[in-house]
Amino acid sequence: MCPDPPFALPERARRWRIGRGRTLALGRLPLLMGVVNVTPDSFSDGGRYREPAAAIARGLALAADGADLLDVGGQSTRPGAAPVGADEELARVLPVLRGLTDQTAVPLSIDTSKAAVARAAVEAGATVINDVTALSGDPDMLAVAVESEVGVCAMHMQGTPENMQDAPRYDDVVADVFDYLARCRDRLVAAGIDRARIALDPGIGFGKTAEHNLALLASVGRLHALGCPVLVGPSRKRFIGHVLGDPSADRTAGTLGVALALARAGVQILRVHDVAAARQALLLFAAAGGLD
């Protein structure tokens, strides 16, 4: 049975407080976080936006398409990805963040697990830290998040991007991820981060088989009990090709199908590459009674 639509969620899960005194209202339809990969080895765009001018143009296009946030990342987190140094990551993302800050009012998120990158990104205009290690990969990251007072997104991942898909195993993937995110939420709050600033991400595709991903998606409504906005990034992930029976298939339509299911389950934020298509699909889904 589907949970009630997002507007029936607890009051504290209907707003996400991010940096610079901004609060994002979370309503019937999920907010869309547009992906801006400033890397040479992204699984989804093959490095098309590696140059700052191209990445800035991409971000502005996503904003024009209706993105509610832009997530800028300079370190690939695809399976098997090797880490890059902080200096290289900064060289990739800072010109893009500065350019976007000058040209759009859409809030910016920095996709990083390095405290030095997060600190510089916030100074350059980012108002959200989106960390695939749930602010645990760098011992200084919690302090940066506390001091900067920006929004944070903490994600579940089993292993690291280099090894996460080697042999992921769980006793009960839904319960295990729920418990991990609950502990993570409590750790962040204990460190001094207001719960209103925290979003939680089950980490689709990060240390999970296709079956694990599908089980999490089917039970994602359970995460609302954590009392924080839920952010999910299913966009163009490998499990879509698994379901379609064709690993090489275009994953855009599959992503939209998942996005509608997540909207029905009350997920408040979707991280996607194809903002225009996702927004159109969600609008028509709601207009046709999909959230009633």
C-alpha positions in Angstrom: 0.0 0.0 0.0 1.4 3.4 -1.0 2.1 5.9 1.8 0.2 9.2 1.9 1.4 11.8 -0.6 4.3 14.1 0.5 2.0 16.9 1.9 0.9 14.5 4.6 4.4 13.9 5.9 5.6 15.2 9.2 6.1 19.0 9.2 9.8 18.8 9.7 10.2 16.7 6.5 8.4 19.3 4.4 11.2 21.8 4.4 15.0 21.6 3.9 17.0 24.4 5.3 20.1 25.1 3.2 22.8 27.8 3.4 22.6 31.6 3.3 19.3 31.6 5.1 17.4 29.7 2.4 14.8 27.1 2.9 13.4 24.8 0.2 9.7 24.0 0.5 9.0 20.4 -0.2 5.5 19.7 -1.6 3.4 17.3 -3.6 6.0 16.9 -6.4 9.7 16.1 -5.8 12.3 18.9 -6.2 14.7 18.1 -9.0 18.4 18.2 -8.4 20.2 18.6 -11.8 23.5 16.8 -12.2 26.6 18.7 -13.4 29.5 16.3 -13.7 32.8 18.1 -14.2 34.8 14.9 -14.7 36.5 13.2 -17.6 35.1 9.7 -16.6 31.4 10.1 -15.7 29.4 7.0 -16.6 26.5 9.1 -17.8 28.0 11.8 -20.0 31.5 10.6 -20.9 33.2 13.9 -19.8 31.2 16.2 -22.1 31.2 18.9 -19.4 34.8 18.6 -18.2 35.7 22.2 -19.4 34.3 25.0 -17.1 32.5 26.8 -19.9 30.7 23.6 -21.0 29.8 22.7 -17.4 28.5 26.2 -16.7 26.4 26.1 -19.9 25.1 22.7 -18.8 24.1 24.0 -15.4 22.3 27.0 -16.9 20.5 24.8 -19.3 19.3 22.6 -16.4 18.2 25.6 -14.5 16.2 26.8 -17.5 14.7 23.3 -17.7 13.3 23.7 -14.2 16.0 22.3 -11.9 15.4 23.3 -8.3 19.1 22.7 -7.4 22.3 22.1 -9.3 24.7 19.4 -8.0 28.3 20.1 -9.2 30.8 17.3 -8.8 34.5 16.9 -9.8 35.1 13.4 -8.6 33.5 10.5 -10.4 31.7 8.0 -8.1 31.0 5.4 -10.8 31.8 1.8 -9.9 35.6 1.3 -10.0 36.4 5.0 -10.1 39.8 6.0 -8.7 40.0 9.0 -6.3 41.5 12.3 -7.4 43.3 14.8 -5.2 41.7 17.7 -3.6 43.7 20.2 -5.8 42.5 18.5 -9.0 38.9 18.4 -7.7 39.0 22.1 -6.8 40.4 23.0 -10.1 37.5 21.3 -11.8 34.6 22.6 -9.7 35.5 26.1 -8.4 35.3 27.9 -11.8 32.0 26.2 -12.4 30.5 27.1 -9.0 31.7 30.7 -9.4 30.3 31.0 -12.9 26.9 29.5 -11.9 26.7 31.7 -8.8 27.1 34.8 -11.0 24.5 33.7 -13.5 21.7 31.9 -11.7 19.8 32.1 -8.5 19.2 28.3 -8.4 20.8 26.8 -5.2 24.1 25.0 -5.8 25.2 21.7 -4.2 28.8 20.4 -4.1 29.1 16.7 -4.6 32.3 15.8 -2.7 33.6 13.8 0.2 36.6 16.1 0.8 36.4 18.7 3.5 38.8 21.1 1.7 36.7 20.9 -1.4 33.5 21.5 0.5 34.9 24.5 2.4 36.1 26.2 -0.8 32.8 25.3 -2.6 30.7 26.9 0.1 32.9 30.0 -0.1 32.3 30.0 -3.9 28.5 29.9 -3.4 27.4 26.3 -2.7 24.6 26.0 -0.2 24.5 22.2 0.1 27.2 19.5 0.8 26.2 16.2 -0.9 28.6 13.6 0.4 28.4 9.9 -0.7 30.3 8.9 2.5 27.7 10.5 4.7 30.2 13.0 6.0 32.4 10.2 7.4 35.1 9.8 4.6 37.1 12.9 5.8 37.5 13.6 9.5 37.2 17.3 8.9 34.0 17.2 7.0 31.6 17.3 10.0 33.3 20.5 11.2 33.0 22.1 7.8 29.3 21.3 7.7 28.7 22.6 11.2 30.6 25.8 10.7 29.2 26.6 7.3 25.5 26.0 8.3 24.7 24.8 4.8 22.3 21.9 4.0 23.8 18.4 3.9 22.8 15.2 2.1 24.2 12.1 3.7 24.1 8.9 1.6 24.4 5.2 2.3 27.2 3.4 0.5 28.7 -0.1 1.2 32.4 0.1 0.5 34.0 2.8 -1.7 33.5 3.6 -5.4 36.6 1.6 -6.1 35.2 -1.7 -4.6 31.5 -1.2 -3.8 30.2 -3.4 -6.6 32.7 -6.3 -6.0 30.3 -8.4 -3.9 27.7 -6.3 -2.0 25.8 -8.3 0.7 23.2 -7.5 3.3 21.2 -9.3 5.9 18.1 -7.2 4.9 19.0 -4.3 2.6 16.0 -2.2 3.5 16.5 -2.6 7.3 20.2 -2.3 7.0 20.1 1.0 5.0 17.4 2.4 7.3 19.4 1.7 10.4 22.5 3.1 8.9 20.8 6.4 7.9 19.2 6.6 11.4 22.6 6.3 13.0 24.0 8.8 10.5 21.2 11.3 11.2 21.8 11.0 15.0 25.6 11.4 14.5 25.1 14.6 12.5 22.6 16.0 15.0 25.0 15.2 17.9 27.8 17.1 16.1 25.7 20.2 16.0 23.9 20.0 12.6 20.2 20.9 12.9 18.0 18.1 11.7 16.2 20.7 9.5 19.5 20.9 7.4 19.8 17.1 6.8 18.6 15.1 3.8 19.1 11.4 3.6 19.9 9.3 0.5 19.6 5.4 0.4 22.4 5.3 -2.2 20.9 3.6 -5.2 23.7 1.9 -7.1 26.3 2.4 -4.4 27.3 -1.0 -3.1 24.1 -2.7 -4.2 23.0 -5.3 -6.7 20.1 -4.7 -9.0 17.9 -6.7 -6.6 19.1 -4.6 -3.7 18.3 -1.4 -5.6 14.8 -2.6 -6.5 14.0 -3.7 -2.9 15.1 -0.2 -1.6 13.0 1.6 -4.3 9.9 -0.6 -3.5 10.2 0.3 0.2 11.5 3.8 0.1 8.5 5.2 1.9 9.8 3.6 5.1 12.6 6.2 5.1 10.1 8.9 5.9 10.0 7.6 9.5 13.5 9.1 9.8 12.0 12.5 9.8 14.3 14.1 7.2 13.8 14.9 3.5 14.6 11.8 1.4 16.8 12.3 -1.7 17.1 9.6 -4.3 19.3 9.4 -7.4 18.1 6.7 -9.7 19.1 8.5 -12.9 20.6 6.3 -15.6 21.7 3.7 -13.1 22.7 0.2 -14.2 19.8 -1.5 -12.6 17.5 0.0 -15.2 19.3 -1.9 -17.9 19.0 -5.0 -15.8 15.2 -4.7 -15.6 15.0 -4.0 -19.3 17.1 -7.0 -20.1 19.5 -4.8 -22.1 22.5 -3.3 -20.4 23.1 -1.0 -23.4 19.6 0.3 -23.6 18.9 4.0 -23.3 17.9 4.6 -19.6 16.0 7.8 -19.9 12.5 6.3 -20.1 13.4 3.9 -17.3 14.6 6.7 -15.1 11.3 8.5 -15.6 9.4 5.4 -14.7 11.3 5.2 -11.4 10.9 8.9 -10.8 7.1 8.5 -10.9 7.2 5.6 -8.5 9.3 7.7 -6.1 7.0 10.7 -6.4 4.1 8.4 -5.5 6.1 7.2 -2.5 6.6 10.8 -1.3 10.3 11.2 -2.0 11.0 14.9 -1.7 14.1 15.3 -3.9 15.2 13.5 -7.1 18.7 13.7 -8.4 18.5 13.5 -12.2 20.4 14.2 -15.4 17.4 14.9 -17.6 15.6 17.6 -15.8 13.2 18.7 -18.6 11.9 15.2 -19.2 11.6 14.4 -15.5 9.6 17.7 -14.8 7.2 17.0 -17.7 6.6 13.5 -16.6 6.0 14.5 -13.0 3.6 17.3 -14.0 1.6 15.0 -16.2 1.6 12.3 -13.6 0.2 14.7 -11.0 -2.4 16.2 -13.5 -3.6 12.7 -14.3 -4.2 11.9 -10.6 -1.0 10.0 -9.9 -0.7 11.6 -6.5 -4.3 11.4 -5.5 
